[in-house]
Amino acid sequence: MIRLKDVEKVYANGTRAIDGISMEINDGEFVFLVGHSGSGKSTIIKMLTGEIGPTAGRIMVNGYNMTNVSSKQIPYMRRTIGVIFQDFRLLEKKNVYENMVFAMRAVGAPPAEIKRRIPYVLELVGLQNKTRRLPSELSGGEQQRVAIARALINNPDTIIADEPTGNLDPERSLEIMSLLERINDLGTTMLVVTHEKDLVDHFSKRVIALEKGKIVSDQTGRYYDFSRGTAQR
């Protein structure tokens, strides 16, 4: 579960990125987070992953209190979260299988678990026949599937996807979002940050809209029309 209560974030230069927001994402939910550049989306992600802390308020992530989480607890908290980035962030000199091994070894997974888990996850994302390919030998959509597999490999409770389709064409974007929906159906909580209205409209999910560090809409199946200030089908 993710819970934010009266959260504020003011940076050292005086920028108020988050202005007293409260929200709750329950286990197993699929939620879109939308908003223009500078609305506070990236700041929320950084707080949820422990990269930065809030200036005020309370943040709970999968049982961890991010307001006063210790440096020793951060690695354990991060094992409960998988993060998918727009630019993939794969290890270019390692093949698909080796990228997965690296992610599992980073959290101390035993060899038997590595051998069992990787084939399952690669089959789940449709890459079981691409295990020996380098990232440069894959299409953009395939690279993003590797990134999704890496986020899944340690069986996190929650996945945070930051503009996961930003570098893909519409057809590949729909495929990736459908894959994330399928993963969510297996029980993983999904928080997807996106600005792509057509994708949000295609999937009937909860949509939280941010504007100037405030939540301006929280609707199911509706994309917030920022020009009108209303939620639109």
C-alpha positions in Angstrom: 0.0 0.0 0.0 1.1 3.6 -0.8 -0.2 6.3 1.5 0.6 10.1 1.4 -0.9 12.3 4.1 -0.5 16.1 3.9 2.8 15.8 2.0 4.8 18.8 1.1 8.1 19.1 -0.7 10.1 22.4 -0.9 13.5 22.3 -2.5 16.5 24.2 -1.2 16.0 26.9 -3.9 12.5 27.6 -2.6 10.6 25.7 -5.2 7.4 24.2 -3.8 7.1 21.0 -5.8 4.4 19.3 -3.7 1.8 21.4 -1.8 0.0 19.4 0.9 -1.3 16.3 -1.0 -3.0 13.2 0.4 -3.7 10.0 -1.5 -3.9 6.3 -1.0 -3.1 3.5 -3.5 -4.3 0.1 -2.2 -2.6 -3.2 -2.8 -3.4 -4.5 -6.3 -4.6 -1.2 -7.8 -3.6 0.1 -11.2 -3.3 3.9 -11.1 -2.3 6.5 -13.7 -0.6 9.6 -12.5 -0.9 12.5 -15.0 0.2 16.1 -15.2 2.2 18.6 -17.2 5.9 19.0 -16.8 6.6 20.6 -13.4 3.4 19.4 -11.8 5.2 17.3 -9.2 5.1 13.8 -10.7 8.9 13.2 -10.6 9.1 14.5 -7.1 6.5 12.0 -6.0 8.4 9.2 -7.6 11.6 10.3 -5.9 9.9 10.4 -2.5 8.3 7.0 -3.0 11.6 5.4 -3.9 13.5 7.1 -1.0 15.7 9.2 -3.2 14.5 12.3 -1.4 12.4 12.9 1.7 9.3 15.1 2.2 9.6 18.5 3.8 6.4 17.8 5.8 3.7 15.2 6.0 3.8 11.4 6.1 4.6 8.8 3.4 4.1 5.0 3.8 5.3 2.6 1.1 4.6 -1.1 1.6 4.9 -0.8 5.4 7.9 1.5 5.5 7.5 5.0 6.9 9.4 7.1 4.3 9.3 10.2 6.5 11.9 8.7 8.9 13.1 5.6 7.2 16.8 4.8 8.1 19.5 4.3 5.5 19.7 0.7 6.6 16.0 0.1 5.8 16.2 1.8 2.3 17.6 -1.3 0.5 14.9 -3.5 2.0 12.2 -1.1 1.1 13.4 -0.8 -2.5 13.1 -4.6 -2.9 9.4 -4.1 -2.6 9.4 -1.7 -5.5 10.3 -2.2 -9.2 10.9 0.9 -11.2 10.6 1.2 -15.0 12.1 4.2 -16.7 11.4 5.9 -20.1 15.0 5.5 -21.2 15.2 1.7 -20.3 18.6 2.1 -18.4 19.8 -1.4 -19.4 23.4 -2.5 -19.1 24.5 -2.2 -22.7 27.4 -4.7 -22.6 25.3 -7.4 -20.9 22.7 -9.5 -22.7 19.1 -9.9 -21.6 19.8 -12.8 -19.3 22.8 -11.1 -17.8 20.8 -8.0 -17.1 18.4 -10.1 -15.1 21.2 -11.9 -13.3 22.7 -8.6 -12.3 19.4 -7.3 -10.8 18.9 -10.5 -8.8 22.5 -10.6 -7.5 22.2 -7.0 -6.4 19.7 -8.1 -3.7 21.5 -11.2 -2.8 19.3 -13.8 -4.5 20.7 -17.3 -4.3 21.8 -19.1 -7.6 18.9 -21.6 -7.5 16.4 -18.7 -7.3 18.1 -16.9 -10.1 18.0 -20.0 -12.3 14.3 -20.6 -11.5 13.0 -17.0 -11.6 14.6 -15.6 -14.8 13.0 -18.0 -17.4 9.6 -17.5 -15.8 9.8 -13.7 -16.0 11.2 -13.5 -19.5 8.4 -15.8 -20.7 5.9 -13.5 -19.0 7.1 -10.5 -21.0 7.5 -12.5 -24.2 11.3 -12.5 -24.4 12.1 -16.2 -23.8 13.7 -16.4 -27.2 15.9 -13.3 -26.8 17.9 -14.2 -23.7 21.3 -13.9 -25.5 20.6 -10.7 -27.3 22.3 -7.4 -26.3 20.1 -4.4 -25.8 21.5 -2.9 -29.1 20.1 -5.9 -30.9 16.6 -5.4 -29.7 13.8 -3.0 -30.8 12.7 -0.2 -28.6 9.6 -2.2 -27.5 11.8 -5.2 -26.7 14.2 -3.1 -24.7 11.3 -1.8 -22.6 10.1 -5.4 -22.1 13.6 -6.2 -20.7 13.2 -3.2 -18.4 9.8 -4.5 -17.3 11.3 -7.9 -16.7 14.1 -6.4 -14.6 11.5 -4.5 -12.5 9.6 -7.7 -12.0 12.5 -10.0 -11.4 12.7 -9.7 -7.6 8.9 -10.1 -7.2 8.1 -6.6 -5.9 4.8 -5.7 -4.4 4.6 -2.5 -6.4 5.8 -1.3 -9.8 6.3 2.4 -10.6 6.5 3.1 -14.3 7.9 6.5 -15.2 6.7 7.4 -18.8 7.2 3.7 -19.8 6.0 4.4 -23.4 7.6 7.8 -23.9 10.1 6.5 -26.5 7.7 4.1 -28.3 5.3 4.4 -31.2 1.5 4.1 -30.5 1.3 0.4 -31.4 4.2 -0.6 -29.2 2.9 1.7 -26.4 -0.4 -0.1 -26.4 1.4 -3.5 -26.2 3.6 -2.3 -23.3 0.6 -0.9 -21.4 -1.4 -4.1 -22.0 1.6 -6.1 -20.5 1.6 -3.8 -17.4 -2.2 -4.5 -17.1 -1.6 -8.2 -17.3 1.1 -8.0 -14.6 -1.3 -6.0 -12.4 -3.9 -8.8 -12.9 -1.4 -11.1 -11.3 -1.5 -9.0 -8.1 1.2 -6.4 -8.5 0.3 -2.8 -7.6 0.9 -0.6 -10.6 1.5 3.2 -10.6 2.1 4.5 -14.1 3.2 8.1 -14.8 2.3 9.2 -18.2 1.2 12.2 -20.3 -0.4 10.1 -23.1 -4.1 10.8 -23.0 -5.0 8.2 -25.7 -3.4 5.4 -23.6 -5.2 6.6 -20.4 -8.5 6.7 -22.2 -8.0 3.2 -23.6 -7.7 1.6 -20.2 -10.4 2.1 -17.6 -8.3 2.8 -14.6 -8.1 5.2 -11.7 -6.4 8.5 -12.8 -4.8 11.0 -10.4 -4.1 14.4 -11.9 -1.5 16.8 -10.6 -1.2 20.5 -11.2 1.3 22.8 -9.5 2.0 20.3 -6.8 -1.7 19.7 -5.9 -4.1 16.9 -6.8 -6.8 18.4 -8.9 -8.7 15.2 -9.9 -9.0 11.6 -8.8 -11.3 9.7 -11.0 -11.8 6.2 -12.4 -11.6 5.9 -16.2 -11.3 9.7 -16.8 -8.5 11.8 -18.1 -8.3 15.3 -16.6 -8.6 18.0 -19.2 -6.2 20.6 -17.8 -7.4 23.3 -20.2 -10.9 23.0 -19.0 -10.3 22.0 -15.4 -12.6 19.0 -15.7 -12.4 15.2 -16.1 -13.2 14.1 -19.6 -14.0 10.7 -21.1 
